[in-house]
């Protein structure tokens, strides 16, 4: 199983942990991943890391679809790929949620399934440079002919000669969009994927792959887990609960919250409803306490070396091809040992 390093997005101050990334590269990690919400963007930190690394792949998990037109996203990713050295960049895309799409970006929520489909198709047309780009999609059309158009939009071809096969991973979780991910993407960035529920998704993936004749060998599944090397398992799980309560209880509208829906799919429906109810009532401490230990433990690697190694075997057998970890330098080193990695060039 390939290992990745998840950096996420910034808090109030942007700090790129360069030494940790370089350590991961030396230990043989496959990819470093960044994210964005409504602060730091996901692409700029990877451009910085491109200049300080040589081999590790650089991935976005994810860039938000509403934040850029598909042409702008294709340009930015192709530019990053050229700076990094062709072959290192992975473009992960997600739609985010309607509160951010409409509240932060001022874009209509629309129909995310079709928007994803159009978005990826346009990006790939741009990178291939086979002809001037036109697209007649359900949600996006090029040239634009909608309200306010002058009607003189011109199909164009990228000036930059791009890598034509930049891999696209989609951050999705519902059945229709997971099927679409396997159909049009090279990889999947699943929300809340754990070994206990991996079998739920496999038929969806198989259906998407079959639609275009791809096999599982053509498709990556990059799961994610927090890693904490500790003798205090209960304390570690407790420290992870506030973030889970935030996302399940307050990250999204009461009726449209993908994190809550993911928790329900994992078999914790009663807890999910209770967490949201408490969080929206501003009873945050109670919401945090309502997060089950079992739910946290399923999505993390917590404990001493033996406990982490035992749990990691379940991840290796889950069907995921990669696991991105979120942890400190000790966790980075331990996971390289547990996964049997060797330093690059060794």
MOMO-V20952 format. One record per helix or strand of 2 or more residues. SS is the DSSP state (@ for helix, = for strand). FROM is the first residue (numbers start at 0). TO is the last residue. Records with the same first field share a line. If there is no record, write none. Layout:
SS->FROM-TO, FROM-TO
This chain:
=->1-7, 30-33, 56-59, 62-63, 88-93, 134-135, 140-141, 166-169, 186-187, 219-228, 299-302, 321-325
@->17-26, 42-49, 64-66, 69-83, 97-102, 111-127, 174-183, 194-210, 215-217, 232-249, 257-264, 268-279, 283-288, 292-297, 304-315, 328-337
